[in-house]
Amino acid sequence: MKTLVWLRHDLRLEDNPALYRAGELAEGVVAVYQLCTEYIERHTIAPARLDFIRRHLQILAPQLAKRNIPLVVARVDHAADIPQQLLQIAQQHACTQLFFNAEYPFDELQRDRAVAEVCREQGMIVKRFHDRVIVPPGMLRNGQGEPYKVFTAFKKKWLQTVMPLRLHPLSAPLKQPAGDAIESPDIDAVFKPFPQRDLHQQWPAGEVEARRRLQRFIEQDLHDYQTERDFPAQEGTSTLSPYLAVGAISPRQCAAAVLAANNGEWDTGSDGVRCWLGEIIWREFYQHVVVDYPWVCKHQALQRHTEAFPWSKDHEAFQAWCDGRTGIPLVDAAMLQLKATGWMHNRLRMVVAMFLTKNLQIDWRLGERYFMSQLIDGDFAANNGGWQWSASTGTDAAPYFRIFNPVSQSERFDPDGEFIRTYLPILKHLSNKQIHRPPPTQGYPLPIVDLAESRKNTIALFSNLGAA
């Protein structure tokens, strides 16, 4: 039985369960990737991310061909047409099975159910696997049988589940029997109608590059991660988030490699290892949240009582935030980093999100959407979870009275102003003390909001909402 493997956010050969299990059968495999116009527009997929996906497919196609696995890359305009197009591709290649790795946001779950129904109606065997997480959603429940809303409790249960296991990432799929000559897909033609932004120098594509970055991080930065990760001017993070987002590397591969550097220990040994594994678990937590609380996928706050918060409609302030013109140097440098690189340091994501929601009192959904339109590592679950945490509307959210002061954050995590000077050269002449609170400077705006007054006002507004 020939198998069609439907690729989405799993653009790699190694540790790809759907691809591996299909290859095990050694009866022929065809891979397919669909680019959906409606999804790109609805989910505001960043041009940098689209280009990153395109470059990964260009690397993956010849790798699959060496294993006698053709890759079909197709464009589909409407999400509703995805099932029928997949069925047609399966029939064209005489595939009687469809294998794919699960995706968890609401739209994707609905799409996958529709695909499975259409294919099964035509007598196809459909199998779903899990590769986006180590522990699939639905497996972890508290003592009352309910999903978790608090990360610390989720993490404890997650570790109890995973620690007895041995993480064995899968190898690449077996080479398949030779068939017809494999034609190279015209990937550029499929992607051509959509805006793309080439950041290949900063973000080379491919699973080899992803594994190289992981190895470099383990050798150079892992064991100091807990002390270095919050300083944006330093290379203290793994920079693996874009590769995890497109599936060039799996969380299981990451965890297995890091554990190997810590003698296989999850909860003892290197502080850096335990801290970084905690970030992997945070990523898993948010994947579970979108399944357990599906309304967060529908532009709704997880804590529904916070929908009553009177968000500001100040479009000029929002645009100033987007453009890095708020007059708060760390916020502006972070937003300019996002524009320049398609990526932002994690500490800064929290700082700029709190500034937008707590100081400017602008709806977190606007920030969430803007991030997705810019991020090369855009992942709905992680982005939504992070924004709702910062806005105090989500699961395990920061208490509404916890509001980062961006100037204090700047003085603490960029004390010499090195990061600020990188993205705001207009301030490079200032002293290390002045650069966090610049005097009136030609060409640089004054602060657009009073940090102390806006903080006080936001706390008052949240306190009036009451509890859920």
Backbone torsions as a table, in degrees:
resi	resn	phi	psi	omega
1	MET	NA	120.9	178.1
2	LYS	-78.8	142.1	-173.9
3	THR	-117.5	134.3	171.5
4	LEU	-94.1	123.2	177.5
5	VAL	-105.4	119.2	-175.6
6	TRP	-93.1	107.0	-179.6
7	LEU	-87.1	142.8	174.6
8	ARG	-136.6	-94.8	177.2
9	HIS	-101.9	52.5	-177.1
10	ASP	-148.1	53.2	-170.5
11	LEU	-86.8	69.6	-179.8
12	ARG	-155.4	163.2	174.8
13	LEU	-90.1	-47.4	-173.4
14	GLU	-80.6	145.2	-179.2
15	ASP	51.1	45.8	175.7
16	ASN	-114.2	95.9	-171.3
17	PRO	-56.2	-44.6	-178.3
18	ALA	-62.7	-44.5	-179.0
19	LEU	-68.6	-41.4	-179.0
20	TYR	-64.8	-47.3	-177.6
21	ARG	-66.5	-35.4	176.1
22	ALA	-65.5	-41.9	-179.3
23	GLY	-67.0	-30.5	179.0
24	GLU	-57.2	-32.2	-176.4
25	LEU	-71.5	-22.8	177.1
26	ALA	52.5	37.0	179.1
27	GLU	-119.2	14.7	179.3
28	GLY	105.9	132.7	-179.1
29	VAL	-134.3	138.2	170.8
30	VAL	-123.7	132.3	176.6
31	ALA	-103.5	147.7	179.4
32	VAL	-138.4	140.5	172.8
33	TYR	-127.8	128.9	178.8
34	GLN	-109.5	133.2	174.5
35	LEU	-106.4	115.5	-173.4
36	CYS	-104.8	118.6	-179.5
37	THR	-57.8	-45.1	-178.0
38	GLU	-62.0	-40.7	179.3
39	TYR	-66.3	-40.9	179.6
40	ILE	-59.5	-43.5	-178.4
41	GLU	-75.0	-43.8	-176.9
42	ARG	-66.6	-36.9	-176.2
43	HIS	-100.0	10.1	178.2
44	THR	43.5	56.2	-179.7
45	ILE	-67.8	128.2	-175.6
46	ALA	-65.2	141.3	174.7
47	PRO	-55.1	-36.2	178.4
48	ALA	-65.8	-36.8	179.3
49	ARG	-70.5	-40.6	176.8
50	LEU	-60.4	-43.5	178.5
51	ASP	-64.5	-38.5	179.2
52	PHE	-62.6	-43.2	177.4
53	ILE	-62.7	-46.1	-179.5
54	ARG	-57.8	-44.8	-178.8
55	ARG	-66.8	-34.4	176.0
56	HIS	-65.8	-41.4	178.7
57	LEU	-63.6	-36.5	179.5
58	GLN	-65.8	-31.0	176.2
59	ILE	-79.3	-39.1	-175.1
60	LEU	-69.9	-36.9	-175.0
61	ALA	-55.7	-52.1	179.7
62	PRO	-69.0	-28.1	176.5
63	GLN	-65.2	-41.4	176.6
64	LEU	-67.2	-41.2	-178.3
65	ALA	-59.3	-35.5	177.9
66	LYS	-62.4	-21.2	178.0
67	ARG	-102.6	16.9	-179.7
68	ASN	59.9	37.1	177.2
69	ILE	-117.9	106.4	177.7
70	PRO	-71.4	148.1	175.3
71	LEU	-112.7	122.9	175.2
72	VAL	-100.6	126.4	176.2
73	VAL	-117.1	118.5	-172.7
74	ALA	-129.7	148.2	174.9
75	ARG	-103.8	140.0	176.4
76	VAL	-134.2	133.7	-174.2
77	ASP	-77.0	-43.6	-172.9
78	HIS	-115.9	139.2	-179.7
79	ALA	-58.5	-33.8	-178.9
80	ALA	-65.0	-19.5	-178.8
81	ASP	-90.5	-5.1	-177.5
82	ILE	-59.4	-48.4	-177.4
83	PRO	-58.8	-44.1	-176.9
84	GLN	-67.9	-38.0	178.3
85	GLN	-65.1	-41.7	177.9
86	LEU	-61.4	-43.3	179.6
87	LEU	-61.0	-43.1	179.2
88	GLN	-62.0	-42.2	178.6
89	ILE	-64.3	-41.9	178.1
90	ALA	-60.1	-44.1	-178.5
91	GLN	-68.5	-38.6	178.9
92	GLN	-61.2	-31.5	-177.1
93	HIS	-105.4	12.7	177.4
94	ALA	57.1	39.1	177.9
95	CYS	-89.7	133.2	179.8
96	THR	-111.2	0.8	177.0
97	GLN	-133.4	149.5	173.5
98	LEU	-125.7	122.2	176.7
99	PHE	-116.6	141.0	174.2
100	PHE	-155.3	158.8	175.7
101	ASN	-94.0	139.5	-171.2
102	ALA	-66.5	147.3	166.7
103	GLU	-123.0	151.4	-165.0
104	TYR	-113.4	-22.0	176.7
105	PRO	-60.3	159.1	-170.3
106	PHE	-58.0	-49.8	-179.2
107	ASP	-58.4	-42.1	-177.5
108	GLU	-68.4	-39.0	176.9
109	LEU	-63.3	-42.1	178.9
110	GLN	-64.4	-42.6	178.1
111	ARG	-60.2	-46.1	-176.2
112	ASP	-67.0	-34.4	176.5
113	ARG	-66.6	-40.0	178.8
114	ALA	-64.7	-41.7	178.4
115	VAL	-62.4	-47.1	-179.0
116	ALA	-60.6	-40.3	-179.4
117	GLU	-64.4	-46.7	-179.2
118	VAL	-62.5	-44.2	-177.6
119	CYS	-69.2	-39.4	179.6
120	ARG	-67.7	-33.4	177.1
121	GLU	-61.4	-25.8	179.1
122	GLN	-96.4	14.0	175.1
123	GLY	84.3	8.8	179.3
124	MET	-79.8	149.8	171.4
125	ILE	-87.7	129.5	-178.5
126	VAL	-120.6	127.7	178.9
127	LYS	-130.7	136.8	180.0
128	ARG	-113.6	139.7	179.6
129	PHE	-125.2	171.6	-179.2
130	HIS	-120.1	124.1	176.3
131	ASP	-135.8	-12.6	-178.0
132	ARG	-76.4	-19.0	-177.1
133	VAL	-139.3	162.9	174.9
134	ILE	-86.8	-38.1	176.1
135	VAL	-114.3	113.6	-176.5
136	PRO	-62.7	146.4	174.7
137	PRO	-54.6	144.4	179.6
138	GLY	97.9	-15.5	-176.6
139	MET	-85.1	-23.6	-174.4
140	LEU	-108.0	123.7	178.7
141	ARG	-137.7	153.7	178.6
142	ASN	-82.1	-173.6	-176.6
143	GLY	-62.4	-21.7	178.7
144	GLN	-94.4	6.7	-179.9
145	GLY	76.6	18.2	-177.1
146	GLU	-107.1	155.5	176.7
147	PRO	-68.2	158.8	-177.2
148	TYR	-82.4	143.7	172.0
149	LYS	-114.9	-12.8	-177.3
150	VAL	-112.7	128.0	-173.3
151	PHE	-63.2	-43.6	-175.2
152	THR	-59.4	-39.6	178.0
153	ALA	-69.8	-40.0	176.5
154	PHE	-61.0	-45.2	-178.4
155	LYS	-61.0	-42.6	179.5
156	LYS	-60.7	-46.1	-179.9
157	LYS	-67.8	-39.6	179.5
158	TRP	-60.2	-46.3	-179.9
159	LEU	-65.3	-39.8	177.7
160	GLN	-60.1	-33.8	-179.5
161	THR	-77.1	-39.5	-170.4
162	VAL	-89.7	-34.2	-172.9
163	MET	-57.2	-36.7	178.6
164	PRO	-72.2	-13.4	-175.7
165	LEU	-84.4	158.2	170.0
166	ARG	-105.6	121.4	-179.2
167	LEU	-84.7	112.9	-179.5
168	HIS	-122.0	92.0	176.2
169	PRO	-57.1	143.6	-178.2
170	LEU	-76.6	153.2	175.9
171	SER	-80.8	177.8	176.2
172	ALA	-66.5	157.1	-178.7
173	PRO	-65.7	153.3	177.9
174	LEU	-64.8	150.6	172.8
175	LYS	-66.5	134.6	-175.5
176	GLN	-92.3	162.2	176.8
177	PRO	-57.6	141.9	-179.3
178	ALA	-64.5	137.0	177.6
179	GLY	-126.8	-142.2	177.6
180	ASP	-66.2	158.1	176.8
181	ALA	-56.9	136.5	-176.9
182	ILE	-92.5	121.6	177.5
183	GLU	-88.5	140.4	177.5
184	SER	-72.3	131.2	179.4
185	PRO	-69.9	146.9	178.0
186	ASP	-87.3	78.0	-174.1
187	ILE	-65.6	-41.3	-179.1
188	ASP	-59.3	-39.2	-179.0
189	ALA	-65.0	-37.7	179.8
190	VAL	-66.3	-38.9	-176.0
191	PHE	-87.0	-14.5	-171.1
192	LYS	-54.6	-38.2	-177.2
193	PRO	-66.8	-10.2	-172.2
194	PHE	-109.1	141.7	176.5
195	PRO	-59.5	135.2	178.3
196	GLN	-135.3	152.1	-179.8
197	ARG	-129.1	118.6	-175.0
198	ASP	-83.9	112.6	176.1
199	LEU	-121.9	39.3	-171.4
200	HIS	-67.3	-25.4	179.2
201	GLN	-69.7	-39.3	178.7
202	GLN	-81.6	-32.6	-174.6
203	TRP	-132.1	77.8	175.3
204	PRO	-62.1	147.6	-176.6
205	ALA	-90.8	164.5	169.8
206	GLY	110.6	151.0	-178.9
207	GLU	-70.6	-26.4	175.5
208	VAL	-63.6	-42.8	177.0
209	GLU	-64.5	-39.9	178.7
210	ALA	-61.3	-45.0	-179.8
211	ARG	-68.4	-33.8	176.7
212	ARG	-62.9	-44.0	179.0
213	ARG	-63.7	-41.0	178.7
214	LEU	-61.9	-45.0	-179.2
215	GLN	-65.2	-41.9	177.6
216	ARG	-60.6	-42.7	-179.8
217	PHE	-62.4	-44.4	-179.5
218	ILE	-61.5	-42.9	-176.0
219	GLU	-75.4	-31.8	-170.6
220	GLN	-110.0	-35.5	-168.1
221	ASP	-124.6	-17.3	-170.7
222	LEU	-56.3	-48.9	-171.2
223	HIS	-74.6	-11.7	174.2
224	ASP	-107.2	9.5	-172.4
225	TYR	-56.9	-41.7	-174.2
226	GLN	-65.9	-23.9	179.8
227	THR	-100.0	-22.5	-174.1
228	GLU	-102.5	-15.9	-168.1
229	ARG	-66.1	-21.6	-173.6
230	ASP	-92.9	0.3	-175.5
231	PHE	-103.0	105.1	-171.5
232	PRO	-66.8	-20.9	179.8
233	ALA	-79.0	-12.3	-178.3
234	GLN	-103.3	153.7	176.4
235	GLU	-90.0	69.4	-175.0
236	GLY	-102.3	0.3	-179.3
237	THR	-113.0	170.0	-174.7
238	SER	-79.3	-21.7	-173.2
239	THR	53.9	32.4	179.8
240	LEU	-92.2	-7.7	-172.9
241	SER	-57.8	-39.5	177.4
242	PRO	-63.4	-33.6	-177.2
243	TYR	-76.8	-34.8	172.9
244	LEU	-67.5	-36.6	-176.9
245	ALA	-65.8	-39.1	179.2
246	VAL	-91.6	-5.3	179.3
247	GLY	79.5	28.1	173.8
248	ALA	-74.4	-16.2	174.8
249	ILE	-148.0	150.2	-177.0
250	SER	-103.7	156.3	175.8
251	PRO	-61.4	-30.6	178.4
252	ARG	-66.5	-41.8	176.2
253	GLN	-60.8	-43.3	-179.7
254	CYS	-62.6	-50.7	-177.4
255	ALA	-63.6	-41.5	-178.8
256	ALA	-63.0	-42.3	-179.0
257	ALA	-67.9	-40.4	-179.6
258	VAL	-70.4	-39.4	176.8
259	LEU	-61.6	-39.5	178.7
260	ALA	-59.6	-31.1	178.2
261	ALA	-79.9	-3.4	-178.5
262	ASN	-126.5	30.2	178.9
263	ASN	56.5	31.0	176.4
264	GLY	76.0	11.1	-175.0
265	GLU	-95.9	131.6	177.1
266	TRP	-86.1	-40.7	-167.2
267	ASP	-119.7	8.9	173.6
268	THR	-134.1	176.3	178.8
269	GLY	87.0	-139.2	-172.4
270	SER	-62.5	128.5	175.8
271	ASP	-63.1	-37.3	179.7
272	GLY	-62.8	-41.4	178.8
273	VAL	-62.0	-48.8	-177.3
274	ARG	-64.8	-35.8	178.8
275	CYS	-67.2	-44.8	-178.2
276	TRP	-69.2	-38.2	175.7
277	LEU	-62.7	-31.8	175.3
278	GLY	-61.0	-34.3	177.3
279	GLU	-69.3	-36.5	174.6
280	ILE	-61.6	-39.7	-179.7
281	ILE	-69.7	-36.9	174.4
282	TRP	-57.6	-44.0	179.5
283	ARG	-60.0	-42.3	178.5
284	GLU	-64.8	-41.1	-179.5
285	PHE	-54.8	-47.0	-178.2
286	TYR	-68.4	-30.5	174.7
287	GLN	-65.7	-36.6	177.2
288	HIS	-69.2	-38.8	-176.8
289	VAL	-59.1	-42.2	-175.9
290	VAL	-68.1	-21.4	175.4
291	VAL	-85.4	-44.1	-175.6
292	ASP	-75.6	-26.8	-179.6
293	TYR	-130.0	70.2	-168.6
294	PRO	-63.2	-16.8	-179.5
295	TRP	-67.1	-17.8	177.0
296	VAL	-67.1	-18.4	177.1
297	CYS	-81.9	-1.7	-176.0
298	LYS	-117.6	33.9	176.7
299	HIS	63.9	31.2	179.9
300	GLN	-117.6	147.4	175.6
301	ALA	-71.0	142.1	176.4
302	LEU	-63.3	-44.6	175.0
303	GLN	-86.0	98.4	-167.1
304	ARG	-65.6	-25.5	179.5
305	HIS	-65.6	-20.9	-179.5
306	THR	-76.4	-7.4	175.8
307	GLU	-62.9	-18.3	-179.5
308	ALA	-81.4	-4.0	-179.2
309	PHE	-63.0	132.6	-176.3
310	PRO	-83.0	78.7	-178.0
311	TRP	-62.5	143.8	178.9
312	SER	-70.7	149.0	175.7
313	LYS	-107.2	26.2	-175.4
314	ASP	-76.0	93.5	-176.5
315	HIS	-68.1	-33.4	179.3
316	GLU	-66.6	-39.5	178.3
317	ALA	-66.4	-39.7	178.8
318	PHE	-63.0	-42.9	-179.8
319	GLN	-66.1	-36.9	177.2
320	ALA	-62.6	-39.5	176.7
321	TRP	-63.0	-48.2	180.0
322	CYS	-58.0	-39.5	-172.8
323	ASP	-88.8	-2.5	-177.5
324	GLY	70.1	44.8	-178.8
325	ARG	-129.4	41.6	-176.5
326	THR	-90.4	-13.9	-175.7
327	GLY	83.4	3.6	175.3
328	ILE	-108.7	105.3	-168.0
329	PRO	-53.7	-45.5	-177.0
330	LEU	-65.9	-39.4	177.4
331	VAL	-62.6	-47.1	-177.2
332	ASP	-66.2	-41.9	178.8
333	ALA	-62.6	-39.9	179.7
334	ALA	-64.5	-43.8	-179.6
335	MET	-67.6	-32.5	176.4
336	LEU	-73.6	-31.8	172.8
337	GLN	-61.5	-42.9	178.5
338	LEU	-59.9	-45.7	179.4
339	LYS	-63.4	-38.8	-173.5
340	ALA	-78.8	-35.3	-169.5
341	THR	-119.3	-9.2	-175.5
342	GLY	72.2	14.7	-174.4
343	TRP	-148.2	153.8	175.8
344	MET	-141.8	139.9	177.2
345	HIS	-56.9	141.3	-172.4
346	ASN	-62.2	-41.2	177.7
347	ARG	-58.5	-39.4	-178.0
348	LEU	-72.3	-29.9	175.7
349	ARG	-59.5	-40.6	178.1
350	MET	-68.6	-41.2	-178.1
351	VAL	-62.6	-50.0	-175.9
352	VAL	-71.3	-30.4	178.4
353	ALA	-69.7	-41.9	177.6
354	MET	-67.3	-36.8	178.8
355	PHE	-62.3	-45.0	-179.2
356	LEU	-64.0	-45.2	-172.8
357	THR	-86.5	-33.1	-173.4
358	LYS	-100.2	-31.6	178.6
359	ASN	-95.5	-45.6	177.3
360	LEU	-87.1	-14.2	178.9
361	GLN	56.3	40.2	178.3
362	ILE	-100.9	140.2	-173.9
363	ASP	-51.7	129.0	-179.8
364	TRP	-58.2	-27.3	-178.0
365	ARG	-65.0	-30.7	176.5
366	LEU	-68.1	-41.8	177.3
367	GLY	-66.6	-42.2	178.3
368	GLU	-57.8	-46.4	-178.3
369	ARG	-67.3	-40.7	179.6
370	TYR	-63.5	-42.6	177.3
371	PHE	-57.4	-46.5	-179.0
372	MET	-62.2	-30.0	-179.7
373	SER	-75.6	-9.9	-175.7
374	GLN	-120.2	-29.2	-169.0
375	LEU	-76.7	130.4	172.2
376	ILE	-74.8	-19.8	178.4
377	ASP	-106.2	25.5	-177.6
378	GLY	-56.0	120.5	177.4
379	ASP	-135.6	119.8	-171.4
380	PHE	-55.3	-50.2	-174.1
381	ALA	-61.0	-47.7	-178.5
382	ALA	-67.8	-41.0	-178.5
383	ASN	-67.9	-46.7	178.4
384	ASN	-62.8	-44.0	-179.9
385	GLY	-62.1	-42.5	179.7
386	GLY	-65.1	-42.5	179.6
387	TRP	-66.9	-42.3	-179.9
388	GLN	-69.1	-31.7	175.3
389	TRP	-62.9	-48.8	-177.3
390	SER	-65.4	-34.4	-177.6
391	ALA	-84.0	-3.1	-177.9
392	SER	62.4	34.8	179.0
393	THR	-116.7	-6.9	-169.9
394	GLY	-110.1	-165.2	179.2
395	THR	-75.0	136.9	-179.8
396	ASP	51.8	34.7	-174.4
397	ALA	-67.7	155.8	172.0
398	ALA	-59.8	135.1	176.6
399	PRO	-53.2	144.9	-173.1
400	TYR	-60.8	-22.6	-179.6
401	PHE	-87.9	-2.6	174.5
402	ARG	-89.7	105.7	-176.4
403	ILE	-129.8	114.6	178.3
404	PHE	-61.6	133.3	169.0
405	ASN	-88.1	113.3	-174.5
406	PRO	-63.4	-25.2	176.9
407	VAL	-73.7	-43.9	177.0
408	SER	-62.8	-39.5	177.4
409	GLN	-62.1	-38.6	179.1
410	SER	-64.8	-47.6	-179.1
411	GLU	-64.0	-31.5	-177.5
412	ARG	-82.8	-43.4	-170.6
413	PHE	-106.4	-7.5	172.5
414	ASP	-137.8	55.8	-168.7
415	PRO	-58.6	-32.1	179.8
416	ASP	-92.9	1.4	178.6
417	GLY	70.8	17.5	-176.4
418	GLU	-63.5	-44.5	179.8
419	PHE	-65.8	-44.6	-179.2
420	ILE	-59.7	-44.1	-179.1
421	ARG	-64.1	-30.8	-179.8
422	THR	-62.2	-40.9	-174.9
423	TYR	-106.7	-11.7	176.4
424	LEU	-127.5	69.3	-178.2
425	PRO	-61.1	-18.0	178.8
426	ILE	-63.3	-19.2	-179.1
427	LEU	-104.9	5.9	-171.0
428	LYS	-66.1	-21.0	-178.7
429	HIS	-78.5	-13.0	-177.4
430	LEU	-74.5	157.1	177.9
431	SER	-71.8	166.1	179.4
432	ASN	-61.1	-26.3	177.9
433	LYS	-82.1	-44.8	-176.7
434	GLN	-66.0	-32.4	-169.7
435	ILE	-63.0	-21.8	178.7
436	HIS	-82.7	-26.8	178.0
437	ARG	-134.6	72.9	-170.5
438	PRO	-66.6	141.5	170.9
439	PRO	-69.1	168.1	177.6
440	PRO	-50.0	122.6	-175.5
441	THR	-127.9	128.3	-179.6
442	GLN	-58.8	126.9	178.7
443	GLY	91.7	-6.4	177.9
444	TYR	-122.3	130.9	-173.4
445	PRO	-72.3	156.3	169.9
446	LEU	-74.1	158.3	178.9
447	PRO	-55.3	135.5	-176.8
448	ILE	-86.6	-2.3	-179.2
449	VAL	-152.3	149.4	173.9
450	ASP	-85.0	115.5	-173.1
451	LEU	-63.0	-44.8	-177.3
452	ALA	-67.8	-45.6	-178.1
453	GLU	-65.9	-42.3	-179.1
454	SER	-67.9	-35.7	176.7
455	ARG	-62.1	-47.3	-179.8
456	LYS	-60.5	-42.5	-178.7
457	ASN	-66.3	-41.1	-179.7
458	THR	-65.0	-42.6	178.8
459	ILE	-61.0	-40.8	179.0
460	ALA	-64.1	-42.7	-179.5
461	LEU	-64.9	-42.4	179.1
462	PHE	-66.9	-39.5	-177.7
463	SER	-65.0	-24.5	179.0
464	ASN	-80.4	-10.7	-178.8
465	LEU	-74.7	-25.3	-174.2
466	GLY	77.7	-169.1	-178.4
467	ALA	-106.6	166.1	179.3
468	ALA	-66.4	NA	NA
